[in-house]
Amino acid sequence: KSITCESLEIVEPAKGRTAVSLYHTNKGNGAINVYNTKIPVRDRYQPPAISLRANDDNSGSLAILNKHGKIISALISTGVVTAE
């Protein structure tokens, strides 16, 4: 009913490129990267199209990146809450 592992990679069948990667960051928080497998890869590093990360107990980020790995849009929670 459940799988326990340190990371999980889902690959597209034709060329074996990573489509989705679930892993923990060096701080032990969860992260998910989604890749566009249609973009030709020049080397082994392929930037994700979408990256979702938990930064700590109270913050996280969702980023959309272009094919060069530059963030084109991001939603970031700093964990700071103000009372009105």
N, CA, C and O atoms as a GROMACS GRO file, in nm:
protein
  336
    1LYS      N    1   0.080  -0.119   0.000
    1LYS     CA    2   0.000   0.000   0.000
    1LYS      C    3   0.085   0.126   0.000
    1LYS      O    4   0.034   0.234  -0.032
    2SER      N    5   0.210   0.115   0.034
    2SER     CA    6   0.295   0.234   0.033
    2SER      C    7   0.436   0.197  -0.010
    2SER      O    8   0.479   0.082   0.002
    3ILE      N    9   0.507   0.296  -0.060
    3ILE     CA   10   0.646   0.279  -0.101
    3ILE      C   11   0.729   0.376  -0.019
    3ILE      O   12   0.694   0.493  -0.007
    4THR      N   13   0.837   0.328   0.038
    4THR     CA   14   0.928   0.414   0.113
    4THR      C   15   1.062   0.414   0.043
    4THR      O   16   1.123   0.309   0.023
    5CYS      N   17   1.108   0.532   0.006
    5CYS     CA   18   1.237   0.543  -0.061
    5CYS      C   19   1.291   0.684  -0.041
    5CYS      O   20   1.219   0.774   0.002
    6GLU      N   21   1.418   0.704  -0.072
    6GLU     CA   22   1.479   0.835  -0.059
    6GLU      C   23   1.449   0.925  -0.177
    6GLU      O   24   1.441   1.047  -0.161
    7SER      N   25   1.433   0.869  -0.296
    7SER     CA   26   1.395   0.946  -0.414
    7SER      C   27   1.327   0.852  -0.512
    7SER      O   28   1.344   0.730  -0.507
    8LEU      N   29   1.250   0.912  -0.603
    8LEU     CA   30   1.177   0.834  -0.702
    8LEU      C   31   1.183   0.910  -0.834
    8LEU      O   32   1.156   1.030  -0.838
    9GLU      N   33   1.218   0.840  -0.939
    9GLU     CA   34   1.226   0.900  -1.071
    9GLU      C   35   1.130   0.827  -1.164
    9GLU      O   36   1.129   0.704  -1.169
   10ILE      N   37   1.050   0.904  -1.237
   10ILE     CA   38   0.960   0.847  -1.337
   10ILE      C   39   1.015   0.888  -1.472
   10ILE      O   40   1.035   1.007  -1.497
   11VAL      N   41   1.040   0.791  -1.559
   11VAL     CA   42   1.102   0.821  -1.688
   11VAL      C   43   1.003   0.796  -1.802
   11VAL      O   44   0.912   0.715  -1.790
   12GLU      N   45   1.024   0.869  -1.913
   12GLU     CA   46   0.941   0.845  -2.030
   12GLU      C   47   0.999   0.723  -2.101
   12GLU      O   48   1.121   0.711  -2.112
   13PRO      N   49   0.915   0.634  -2.149
   13PRO     CA   50   0.961   0.504  -2.196
   13PRO      C   51   1.053   0.506  -2.319
   13PRO      O   52   1.146   0.425  -2.327
   14ALA      N   53   1.030   0.595  -2.414
   14ALA     CA   54   1.104   0.588  -2.541
   14ALA      C   55   1.253   0.612  -2.526
   14ALA      O   56   1.333   0.536  -2.580
   15LYS      N   57   1.293   0.716  -2.453
   15LYS     CA   58   1.435   0.749  -2.442
   15LYS      C   59   1.488   0.742  -2.300
   15LYS      O   60   1.607   0.765  -2.276
   16GLY      N   61   1.401   0.712  -2.206
   16GLY     CA   62   1.444   0.701  -2.068
   16GLY      C   63   1.474   0.832  -1.999
   16GLY      O   64   1.539   0.834  -1.895
   17ARG      N   65   1.426   0.942  -2.055
   17ARG     CA   66   1.448   1.072  -1.992
   17ARG      C   67   1.359   1.087  -1.870
   17ARG      O   68   1.246   1.036  -1.868
   18THR      N   69   1.409   1.155  -1.769
   18THR     CA   70   1.330   1.177  -1.648
   18THR      C   71   1.212   1.268  -1.679
   18THR      O   72   1.229   1.374  -1.737
   19ALA      N   73   1.092   1.224  -1.640
   19ALA     CA   74   0.971   1.304  -1.657
   19ALA      C   75   0.932   1.371  -1.525
   19ALA      O   76   0.891   1.487  -1.522
   20VAL      N   77   0.944   1.296  -1.415
   20VAL     CA   78   0.910   1.346  -1.281
   20VAL      C   79   1.013   1.293  -1.183
   20VAL      O   80   1.052   1.177  -1.190
   21SER      N   81   1.055   1.379  -1.091
   21SER     CA   82   1.150   1.339  -0.988
   21SER      C   83   1.095   1.384  -0.852
   21SER      O   84   1.065   1.502  -0.833
   22LEU      N   85   1.083   1.290  -0.759
   22LEU     CA   86   1.042   1.321  -0.622
   22LEU      C   87   1.161   1.290  -0.533
   22LEU      O   88   1.219   1.182  -0.542
   23TYR      N   89   1.197   1.382  -0.448
   23TYR     CA   90   1.316   1.363  -0.365
   23TYR      C   91   1.313   1.454  -0.243
   23TYR      O   92   1.220   1.533  -0.226
   24HIS      N   93   1.413   1.442  -0.159
   24HIS     CA   94   1.426   1.532  -0.045
   24HIS      C   95   1.544   1.625  -0.070
   24HIS      O   96   1.643   1.586  -0.131
   25THR      N   97   1.533   1.747  -0.020
   25THR     CA   98   1.641   1.843  -0.035
   25THR      C   99   1.749   1.813   0.068
   25THR      O  100   1.733   1.726   0.153
   26ASN      N  101   1.860   1.886   0.060
   26ASN     CA  102   1.967   1.863   0.157
   26ASN      C  103   1.925   1.903   0.299
   26ASN      O  104   1.992   1.866   0.396
   27LYS      N  105   1.814   1.977   0.313
   27LYS     CA  106   1.761   2.009   0.446
   27LYS      C  107   1.656   1.908   0.490
   27LYS      O  108   1.601   1.921   0.600
   28GLY      N  109   1.628   1.807   0.406
   28GLY     CA  110   1.534   1.702   0.442
   28GLY      C  111   1.389   1.730   0.407
   28GLY      O  112   1.301   1.653   0.444
   29ASN      N  113   1.363   1.841   0.336
   29ASN     CA  114   1.227   1.874   0.297
   29ASN      C  115   1.195   1.812   0.162
   29ASN      O  116   1.285   1.777   0.086
   30GLY      N  117   1.066   1.799   0.132
   30GLY     CA  118   1.024   1.737   0.007
   30GLY      C  119   1.035   1.829  -0.113
   30GLY      O  120   1.025   1.951  -0.101
   31ALA      N  121   1.055   1.768  -0.231
   31ALA     CA  122   1.062   1.844  -0.355
   31ALA      C  123   1.013   1.757  -0.471
   31ALA      O  124   1.031   1.635  -0.471
   32ILE      N  125   0.950   1.821  -0.568
   32ILE     CA  126   0.904   1.754  -0.689
   32ILE      C  127   0.948   1.838  -0.809
   32ILE      O  128   0.923   1.959  -0.812
   33ASN      N  129   1.012   1.775  -0.906
   33ASN     CA  130   1.046   1.841  -1.031
   33ASN      C  131   0.973   1.770  -1.144
   33ASN      O  132   0.970   1.647  -1.148
   34VAL      N  133   0.916   1.848  -1.235
   34VAL     CA  134   0.849   1.794  -1.353
   34VAL      C  135   0.927   1.845  -1.474
   34VAL      O  136   0.954   1.965  -1.485
   35TYR      N  137   0.963   1.754  -1.564
   35TYR     CA  138   1.047   1.788  -1.679
   35TYR      C  139   0.970   1.781  -1.809
   35TYR      O  140   0.877   1.702  -1.823
   36ASN      N  141   1.009   1.865  -1.906
   36ASN     CA  142   0.953   1.859  -2.040
   36ASN      C  143   1.043   1.766  -2.121
   36ASN      O  144   1.154   1.805  -2.159
   37THR      N  145   0.998   1.646  -2.147
   37THR     CA  146   1.082   1.549  -2.217
   37THR      C  147   1.089   1.574  -2.367
   37THR      O  148   1.160   1.503  -2.438
   38LYS      N  149   1.016   1.674  -2.418
   38LYS     CA  150   1.021   1.708  -2.560
   38LYS      C  151   1.138   1.800  -2.594
   38LYS      O  152   1.177   1.810  -2.711
   39ILE      N  153   1.196   1.867  -2.494
   39ILE     CA  154   1.308   1.957  -2.518
   39ILE      C  155   1.434   1.873  -2.537
   39ILE      O  156   1.466   1.790  -2.452
   40PRO      N  157   1.508   1.895  -2.648
   40PRO     CA  158   1.633   1.820  -2.666
   40PRO      C  159   1.732   1.853  -2.555
   40PRO      O  160   1.750   1.970  -2.518
   41VAL      N  161   1.795   1.752  -2.503
   41VAL     CA  162   1.891   1.770  -2.393
   41VAL      C  163   2.031   1.769  -2.450
   41VAL      O  164   2.070   1.675  -2.519
   42ARG      N  165   2.108   1.876  -2.423
   42ARG     CA  166   2.245   1.885  -2.474
   42ARG      C  167   2.344   1.806  -2.390
   42ARG      O  168   2.445   1.758  -2.441
   43ASP      N  169   2.315   1.792  -2.263
   43ASP     CA  170   2.402   1.716  -2.174
   43ASP      C  171   2.316   1.644  -2.072
   43ASP      O  172   2.194   1.641  -2.086
   44ARG      N  173   2.376   1.588  -1.971
   44ARG     CA  174   2.300   1.510  -1.873
   44ARG      C  175   2.210   1.598  -1.786
   44ARG      O  176   2.111   1.548  -1.732
   45TYR      N  177   2.242   1.727  -1.772
   45TYR     CA  178   2.160   1.813  -1.687
   45TYR      C  179   2.043   1.868  -1.768
   45TYR      O  180   2.062   1.929  -1.872
   46GLN      N  181   1.924   1.845  -1.719
   46GLN     CA  182   1.803   1.897  -1.781
   46GLN      C  183   1.728   1.977  -1.676
   46GLN      O  184   1.684   1.920  -1.576
   47PRO      N  185   1.712   2.108  -1.696
   47PRO     CA  186   1.639   2.184  -1.595
   47PRO      C  187   1.492   2.144  -1.594
   47PRO      O  188   1.437   2.109  -1.698
   48PRO      N  189   1.427   2.148  -1.477
   48PRO     CA  190   1.285   2.113  -1.472
   48PRO      C  191   1.200   2.222  -1.535
   48PRO      O  192   1.241   2.338  -1.543
   49ALA      N  193   1.081   2.186  -1.581
   49ALA     CA  194   0.984   2.283  -1.629
   49ALA      C  195   0.908   2.343  -1.510
   49ALA      O  196   0.873   2.461  -1.510
   50ILE      N  197   0.884   2.259  -1.409
   50ILE     CA  198   0.815   2.303  -1.287
   50ILE      C  199   0.887   2.244  -1.166
   50ILE      O  200   0.926   2.127  -1.167
   51SER      N  201   0.905   2.325  -1.064
   51SER     CA  202   0.970   2.280  -0.942
   51SER      C  203   0.885   2.321  -0.822
   51SER      O  204   0.849   2.438  -0.807
   52LEU      N  205   0.853   2.225  -0.737
   52LEU     CA  206   0.774   2.249  -0.616
   52LEU      C  207   0.859   2.203  -0.498
   52LEU      O  208   0.903   2.088  -0.495
   53ARG      N  209   0.881   2.291  -0.401
   53ARG     CA  210   0.967   2.257  -0.288
   53ARG      C  211   0.910   2.308  -0.156
   53ARG      O  212   0.852   2.416  -0.149
   54ALA      N  213   0.928   2.228  -0.054
   54ALA     CA  214   0.901   2.272   0.083
   54ALA      C  215   1.034   2.324   0.138
   54ALA      O  216   1.130   2.248   0.148
   55ASN      N  217   1.040   2.451   0.173
   55ASN     CA  218   1.166   2.508   0.221
   55ASN      C  219   1.190   2.480   0.369
   55ASN      O  220   1.302   2.452   0.410
   56ASP      N  221   1.084   2.488   0.447
   56ASP     CA  222   1.090   2.451   0.589
   56ASP      C  223   0.947   2.425   0.633
   56ASP      O  224   0.858   2.407   0.549
   57ASP      N  225   0.922   2.421   0.763
   57ASP     CA  226   0.788   2.389   0.811
   57ASP      C  227   0.683   2.492   0.772
   57ASP      O  228   0.564   2.461   0.769
   58ASN      N  229   0.725   2.615   0.744
   58ASN     CA  230   0.629   2.722   0.718
   58ASN      C  231   0.643   2.789   0.582
   58ASN      O  232   0.577   2.891   0.558
   59SER      N  233   0.724   2.736   0.494
   59SER     CA  234   0.740   2.804   0.365
   59SER      C  235   0.768   2.703   0.254
   59SER      O  236   0.808   2.589   0.278
   60GLY      N  237   0.746   2.750   0.132
   60GLY     CA  238   0.770   2.666   0.017
   60GLY      C  239   0.768   2.750  -0.109
   60GLY      O  240   0.747   2.871  -0.104
   61SER      N  241   0.790   2.686  -0.222
   61SER     CA  242   0.792   2.759  -0.349
   61SER      C  243   0.743   2.670  -0.462
   61SER      O  244   0.757   2.548  -0.459
   62LEU      N  245   0.686   2.736  -0.562
   62LEU     CA  246   0.644   2.674  -0.686
   62LEU      C  247   0.702   2.761  -0.796
   62LEU      O  248   0.670   2.880  -0.804
   63ALA      N  249   0.786   2.704  -0.880
   63ALA     CA  250   0.851   2.781  -0.985
   63ALA      C  251   0.829   2.717  -1.121
   63ALA      O  252   0.829   2.595  -1.134
   64ILE      N  253   0.810   2.802  -1.222
   64ILE     CA  254   0.802   2.758  -1.362
   64ILE      C  255   0.927   2.811  -1.430
   64ILE      O  256   0.957   2.930  -1.424
   65LEU      N  257   0.999   2.720  -1.496
   65LEU     CA  258   1.127   2.757  -1.557
   65LEU      C  259   1.122   2.740  -1.709
   65LEU      O  260   1.044   2.660  -1.761
   66ASN      N  261   1.206   2.817  -1.779
   66ASN     CA  262   1.215   2.799  -1.924
   66ASN      C  263   1.316   2.688  -1.954
   66ASN      O  264   1.373   2.630  -1.862
   67LYS      N  265   1.339   2.660  -2.082
   67LYS     CA  266   1.426   2.548  -2.119
   67LYS      C  267   1.572   2.570  -2.083
   67LYS      O  268   1.652   2.477  -2.089
   68HIS      N  269   1.607   2.694  -2.044
   68HIS     CA  270   1.744   2.725  -2.003
   68HIS      C  271   1.760   2.720  -1.850
   68HIS      O  272   1.868   2.746  -1.798
   69GLY      N  273   1.652   2.688  -1.780
   69GLY     CA  274   1.658   2.677  -1.635
   69GLY      C  275   1.636   2.809  -1.562
   69GLY      O  276   1.656   2.815  -1.440
   70LYS      N  277   1.595   2.914  -1.632
   70LYS     CA  278   1.568   3.043  -1.569
   70LYS      C  279   1.422   3.047  -1.525
   70LYS      O  280   1.333   3.006  -1.600
   71ILE      N  281   1.398   3.097  -1.404
   71ILE     CA  282   1.262   3.106  -1.351
   71ILE      C  283   1.187   3.215  -1.427
   71ILE      O  284   1.232   3.329  -1.435
   72ILE      N  285   1.071   3.178  -1.484
   72ILE     CA  286   0.989   3.276  -1.554
   72ILE      C  287   0.867   3.317  -1.472
   72ILE      O  288   0.807   3.421  -1.498
   73SER      N  289   0.831   3.235  -1.374
   73SER     CA  290   0.722   3.269  -1.283
   73SER      C  291   0.741   3.189  -1.155
   73SER      O  292   0.785   3.074  -1.158
   74ALA      N  293   0.708   3.251  -1.042
   74ALA     CA  294   0.726   3.180  -0.914
   74ALA      C  295   0.621   3.226  -0.813
   74ALA      O  296   0.579   3.342  -0.813
   75LEU      N  297   0.582   3.135  -0.729
   75LEU     CA  298   0.496   3.163  -0.615
   75LEU      C  299   0.574   3.115  -0.493
   75LEU      O  300   0.606   2.997  -0.481
   76ILE      N  301   0.603   3.207  -0.403
   76ILE     CA  302   0.689   3.174  -0.289
   76ILE      C  303   0.618   3.214  -0.160
   76ILE      O  304   0.570   3.326  -0.146
   77SER      N  305   0.614   3.121  -0.066
   77SER     CA  306   0.561   3.150   0.067
   77SER      C  307   0.678   3.162   0.162
   77SER      O  308   0.761   3.071   0.173
   78THR      N  309   0.686   3.273   0.232
   78THR     CA  310   0.796   3.294   0.325
   78THR      C  311   0.765   3.242   0.463
   78THR      O  312   0.854   3.235   0.549
   79GLY      N  313   0.641   3.206   0.486
   79GLY     CA  314   0.604   3.156   0.617
   79GLY      C  315   0.572   3.267   0.715
   79GLY      O  316   0.536   3.240   0.829
   80VAL      N  317   0.584   3.392   0.671
   80VAL     CA  318   0.555   3.506   0.759
   80VAL      C  319   0.406   3.535   0.752
   80VAL      O  320   0.352   3.556   0.644
   81VAL      N  321   0.342   3.536   0.867
   81VAL     CA  322   0.199   3.564   0.875
   81VAL      C  323   0.182   3.687   0.960
   81VAL      O  324   0.237   3.696   1.070
   82THR      N  325   0.104   3.783   0.910
   82THR     CA  326   0.080   3.904   0.990
   82THR      C  327  -0.065   3.904   1.034
   82THR      O  328  -0.154   3.861   0.961
   83ALA      N  329  -0.088   3.952   1.154
   83ALA     CA  330  -0.223   3.963   1.209
   83ALA      C  331  -0.280   4.100   1.176
   83ALA      O  332  -0.210   4.201   1.180
   84GLU      N  333  -0.406   4.102   1.143
   84GLU     CA  334  -0.472   4.232   1.112
   84GLU      C  335  -0.558   4.276   1.226
   84GLU      O  336  -0.620   4.381   1.220
   0.00000   0.00000   0.00000
